[in-house]
Amino acid sequence: LIRFPSSSSPQPPLPSAKMPVSEMVATQQEMDDARLPLHFRDYCAHKLIPLNECRRATLFMPWKCEHERHVYEKCNYLEYKKRVEALAAQEKAESSVKRF
């Protein structure tokens, strides 16, 4: 059952207000020691470091390190969803400002 909000109901808070703010878990030194390229040094770098270590230990065999890869890809997906929601909230705020 899908319920659509009535026009008289108050608007929900912006998605960024209810979403936790991402924090860097891996330090700069850890990323340097793991030799992560700059374009991989994001909020999921702490998940990529053990994945790359596993890959090197197993000679990059694709059926190995599946759990680590899944954890890293899920982290990237959740970060992507946060960025999409933040962009949607920003566009909604800008469109409401333009109306008046």
N, C-alpha and C positions, 0 to 999 in steps of 0.2 A: 504494500500500500504506500503510495507516494503522497505526501502531504505538502502542499505548496503554502508558503506563508502568506497570510493576508496582508493587504497593503497597510493596515493599521498597526501591525505588529512592529515592535522596535527592531532596528537592524542589528544583526549579530556583530560582535566585535571583529575587527580585522584579523585575518589569519595569522599575521605576524605576532599579534598580541598573545595568542594562545600557544604558539609554537615555541619550543625552547630555542634559545640562541646557540648556534654552533660555536664550539671552542676548539682550538687547536690542541690536540692531545700530544702529538709527537713534537718534540723540541727541534730546534734548528740543528743542534748537534746530532741528534738521532737520525735526522734526514740526511745530514752530511755523511755520517758513518755508513748509512745504508746506500749511499750514492744514488739517491732519488733524483731524477731530472727535475728541473724547476716546474715544468708543467704538470707534474704529479704531486706537488707539494700543496695539497689542499686539506680540507677537513677530514678526509679519509686516509691520509697518509699513514696514520697509525695502524690501519688495516692492511695497507699495501706492503709495509716492511716485512711482516711475517710471511706474507704470500710470496714475495720475491725470494726470501730466504729458503722457503720450501721449494720453490721452482728451481733454484740453483742446486739444492741438495738432491733433487730428483731428476736433474738434467732436463728440465722443462717438458717432462712427459705429460701430455694433456689429461690423462686420467688420474693423475696424482694431484694433490692439493685442491681437491674440489671444494672442501669445506671452506678453506681460506679464501678461495676465489668467490664463493657464494657470499661470504660475509663482506668482502670488499665491494662486490657489485651491488649488494643491498644497501650498503652505506652510500655509494654513489647515487643510487636511485632515490633514496630518501633526501639527500641533499638537493637533487634535481627537483623533487616535488616541492621542497621548501622555496627554492628560487622561483618556480612557476607560481606558487601561491603568493609570494611577495610581489611579483610582477603584476599579477592580477589585482591585488589590493592597491598597488600604486596606480595602475590604470583606472581603477574604479574611483579612487580619491581624486585623480586629475580630472576625470570626466564630470564628477559632481561639482568641482570647482568651476569648470568651464560653463556649466549651465546657468550660473548666477552671475 
